[in-house]
Amino acid sequence: MLTFRVEKLVPGGYGLARTERGVVLVKGALPGELVRGEPKRKKGALFLEAPEILEAHPGRYPEPLPPSADLPLAYEAQPPLKEALVGDALERVAQPGAPLAPTRPSPRPLAYRTAAQYARHPLGGLAYRLPESHELHRLEKDPLLAEPLAWAFDVLKLWPLPVEEVALRGSLLEDKVLLGLVGGVPEALKRPAKALVQEGFAGVVWAEPSPKGRFRGRVTPLAGERTLLEAFGPLKATVSVESFSQVNPLAAGALLEEARTLVFGGRRALELYAGSGLFSLLLSPRYEEVVAVEISKEAVRRGEMDRKRLGAENVRFLRMDARKAEALGAFDLVVVDPPRAGLPPEVRAYLLRARPREILYVSCDPATWARDVGALVQGGYRLAFARPYDFFPFTHHVEVLSLLRL
């Protein structure tokens, strides 16, 4: 059994401590806390998953939080920690260039999430599925949920639906929520779906469980609306329960507002990993032609809906793999917002060959972002701007808005 003090927060939401046995990564521990436990070795490192906290951080958050909230700290202390995460990652792999701008905090520290997914608990109610173990942690409430979802959570706790999971997507703009039912038999769920719409849900879809991930299998509308309209800063865009959109629209809107001020404008712009094309639609007045590349059919469908509604005639959506961007030629600006794995080698190689004047890089993982920035800086770019954004209060996750220029 070891007793030691946690030194700092590191990527993955772990507290790092240096002990006589070596470096230990501690789940749920905050910098400065004195903890005790028996670390276990896995994947070549020492981990302590359930520490006994002997001396708590003075700012440790006193109220119950869901297991997904792995940073139980008073909110005012969270943005500096996230800024340090981004700064440390950048210094390890690249010349920082422009100084890191201060973290932009979330407009709401609680009640910010407009999307969530829960398992049905065998004893009734909703539960959080713990990572790796898939153990179910039953929840009475989730303080991270925005108002429409908090209402939906309370309703669904009382409905004995024969499904594996439920997914929620809400809109602060419309004060509505969509429901996805995962698993079960769709024919048997049509009547409950209509009743749920009468209860107040905007729409209900059924999704086939898939080992490939959330909503990767068949999706069938059961009742009500399929999409909602949400405000992301200067844009109003469609959202759906079955495809990705930012879960904190107020924070995402602030990022979009700042992104618009950073770029020069020009003739051609390209957005890779475009989703429904928020950046393409946002920047379309600054460029003669904008190409949005996205592999998800459903996201492209929503992007086309928004393009027509907004009259953005110079925006063109292409459903294709971002790794094939080489075929699209040269652009003045390339916007990239990749998944946590960052840019694949093919995309980094394309950027260094095509050499757009500007690269607007939005990231949800500081480590892979810093790796990619390092490669681009070695290839002749300079980091002109970088700012962390807090889209996920009470978790270790942090977004980064950055601009690279030749």
N, C-alpha and C positions, 0 to 999 in steps of 0.2 A: 504494500500500500504506500503510495507516494503522497506527500503534501508539498504543494508548490504554489507560486504566485503567477498568474497569467500576465504576459508581457504586452500583447497587442492583438488586434483583430486581423485575421488574414483571409484571403479569398476562400469561399466555401462556408463562411460564417463561423469558423473555428477561432477560438482563442489560442494563441501560441505561447508555450512556456518552454524554457530551457531547464532541464533537470539533469541529475547525475546519470540517468539512463539515456539521455539525449533529448531532442526536441519532441514535445508532446502537443498534439492538436486536441483541443477540448471543446466539445459541442456545447453551446449555450452558455459559455463562460465569458465574462466581460473583462476588459483590461483592468488590471489592478486587483482582481479578486483572488483570494486565497482559497484553493480548492484541494480536495483529497479524493483519491480513487486509484484503481488499478488499471493502468493503460493496457490496451491490447494491440498487438502488432497486426496490421493488415496492409496490403499493397505497399509493403516496404517502409511503413511509417508507424509511429505509435499514436493511438487514438484513445481518448477517454470520452465515452458517449454520455454517461450519466454521472457527472461529478457531484460530490457533496460540497456545497459551498459553505466554507467556514467563515469567511469575511466577505460580505456582499459589496458590490459597487454602490456608493451612496446614491447614485441615480438609477438603480435597478427599478424597473417599472413594477408597481405593486399590484396591478390588476391582472386577472387571468387573461391569457392570450392563447390563440390556437397554436398547435405545434408548428405550423408554418412560420410563425413569428419568432425567428431565432435570434433576434436582437432586442431583448427585453430591457430597454434603456429609455430613460426620459427623452422625449423627442428632440429637445434642443441640443442634446449631446450626440445625436446620431449623424447629422451631416458632416461634422469634422472628421469622424471616424471613416466615413465613406470617401471623403476627399483624400485621406491618408492612404486608403486602399488603392485608389487610382494613381496617386503620386508615386507610391512604392513600386507598383507594377511598371510604370513608365520609366522610372530611373534604372530599373534592372536591365532593360533591353534597348533603350533609345536615349539619345540626347533630347532632353525635354523641349528645347526650343522655347516657345512662348510659355510664360509661367501659367500654371494651372489656375483657372478662374475658380472662385469659391463655389462650393456646392449650392445649387439652387434647391431649397427645400420643397417638399410637397405642399401644395396649398392646404391640404388636409392631412394631418398625421393619422387620424382614424377615419373610418367611414369613407374610404377612398376607392375601394375595389368595386368595379362594375362588371367583373366576371369572376366566377368561382365554380369549383366542381367538388362534389362530396359523394361518398359512398353511402348506401343505405345500410344502417346498422341492423343486425339480426333481431335486436330487442326493440327496434323502432327508433325513429329519429334519424339524424344525419351524423356522419362521422368523417374524420380526416384519415386518409390512408397513409400511414407512416412510411417514409422512404425505406427501400431495401427489404424491411421485414413484412410490409403490407399489413401490419397490425392495425386494427381500427381503433381510433380514439374518438369516442362519442363526444359531440359538442352540444351544449345547450344554447350557445349563441356565438357569433363571430363579430367582434367589434370592428374588424377591418372592412366589413361590407358597407357599401353605400346604401342609401335609404331604400331604393326599390328592391335590392337584393335582400336587405334585412327583413323586409316584409315577406318576401318569397320564402326565405329560410324558415320563418315562424310558421307559415302555412304548410310547407312541405314536411315539417316535423310531425304533423298530425295525419298525413296521408299515407296509408299503407300500400304504396305503389309496388307492384311486382317487377322491380327493375334492379340493376346492380348499382347504378350511379345516377346522379342528377347533375346537370350543368346549367349554370345561370349566366345570362348576359343582359345587363341592364343599360338604360340610357338616363343620364341625369337631365338631359335636355327635354326628353319626353316624359320622364318619370314613369317608365314602363320597364317590364322585364320579360325576356324570352326564356323558355325552359327547354332543355334537352333531356330526354329520357334515354339512358344507355342500358341496353340489355332488355330482356323480356321479349314478349311477342307483340309486334306492332298492331296486329289486328285486335288483340285484347286490350290495347291501350287507347284505342280511338275514343271510346266513350269517356274514360277518365280525362283524356286530353280536352275534350269539349267542355267537361265540367270545370276543369282548371281554368280554361279561358273565361268561363262565366264567373269563376271566383275572382278573376282580375289579371291573370297572366295575358300578355299580349299575343303570344303564340307558343305552340308546342311542336317539337320535332322528336322523332325517334332515331336513335343511332345504333348501329350494329357494333358490338364490342369488337375491337381489333387489336391484335398484338403489336401492330405497327404504331399505335398511339391514338391519342384523342381524336375522334371523328375521322379516322382514316378508312373506315368501312362504309357501308351503305347508310344513307341518311334519308329519312322519309318524313315529309311534313304531315302532321296529324290534325292540327287545328290552328286557326288564327293567323297572325302575321308571321312572315319569315325573317324580316329585317326591321331594324329601328334606325332612327336618325340620331346621331350624337354630335355634340360640339367638341372639336379639338382646336381650341384657340380660335384662329381666324377662319377655320373650315367647319362645315357641317358635312359629315360623311356617314354612310350606312355601316351598321355593325350587325353581325349575326351570331347565333349561339355556337355555330359549328366551325368558325374559322377565326384566326388570330386577329385581334385588335388590341391596342394598348388598354390595360385594365384600369389605369389612372388617367382619365381623359383631361383632367385639369392640369396635371403635371406635364402630360404630353403636349397639351396646347401651348404651355409656356415654352417648351423646347422648340416647337414649330415656329413660334413667334420669333425666337432668337435666331434660329437657323435662317430664316428669311432675310435677316439683316446682314448675314455674314458673306453671302456669295456675290460675285460681280455681276452675273447675268451674261448673256451672250447668244450664240446662234443655236447650239444643240446641247441638251442635257439628257442624261441617262440615269434612271433609278433602278438599281439591282436589289433583289429581295424586296420588291415594292409593296407586297401585300395588296391592299386596295388603292395604293398610289397616293397616299397623303402628301408626300413631298413633291411628287409630280404635279398634282393639282395645285399645291401651294405655290410652286415656283413657275407655273406655266406662264404668268404674265411677264416674266423676266427673260424668257427664251422663245426663239422662233419655233423650235420643235423640241418636244419632250417625249422620251420613250420610257415606258414603265415595264420592267421585266419581272414576271412572277410565275411560279410553277403551279400554284393552287388555282384550280378552275373556279372555285367558289369566290375566292378573293378577286380574281379578274372580273367575274360577273358583277360583283359589287362596285369595283372600280369603274367599269363601263357605265353603270347606273349613275354614279356620282359625276362622271365626266359629262354625260348628257345633261344631267340636271343643272350643272354649273356652267354649261356652254363652253367647256375647255376644248375647243376644236383642234388645238395644236398638240394635244396629248394622245399618244398611241400606246395601247396596252399590247404586250406580246406575252403569250403563255409559253415560257421556255425556261430551261435551266440556266441560272446565272453563269455557270461555268462555260457556257457557249457564247459569252458576250463578245468574244473576238470577232465574230461574224458581223457585228453591228457597226464596226468602224470607230472613228474618233469623235470625241465630244469635248466641249468646253468644260463641262462639269459632270462628274459621276458621283451619285449618291449611293452609299452602301449602308444597309442596316441588316447585317447577317445574323443568323442564330448564334448561340453561345460558343460554338466551335470557331467562330470568326471566319475570315476569308479563306477559302481553299486555295491551294497553290495556283490553280488555273486562273482564278480571278486576280490574285496578286500579280501574276505574270502579265495578264492582260493590261492591268493599270500601268505597269512599268513600261510596256511596249507602246500602248496608245497615248500615254502621257497627257491626260487631260490637265488643263491649267489648274483646276481645283478638284479636290476630292472631299466631299462632305461625308464623314464617317460617323455613324451613330451605332453605339455598341451597348450590349447588355452584359458584357463580361470584360472587366478591366484587364485581365491577364491576356486573353487572346487579342483584344484591341491593342494593347501595348506591343505584343509580338508583331502584329501587322503594321503598326506605325513604325516600329524599328526597321522592318524590311523596306517600307516606302521611303523612309528617311535615308537609308543606305542607297536607295535608288535615285536620290536627287531631290526628293521633296523636303519641305520643312513644315514642321507643325506650327501653324499660324494661330490656332486657337484650340482650347480644350476646356470643357466645363463638365463636372459631374452633375447629374440630375437625380433627385431622389424620387423615383416612381413607386417604390415599395417600402414605405415606412415600417419600422419594427422587423425588417428582415435585412440580411447582409447584402441584398442585391442593389446594384447601382447602375444607372445608365450613364453614358458619356456622349456628349456632343462635341465633335471635333472637326476642324478644317485643316487640310494640308494643301499647300501651294508649291508650285515649282519656283 
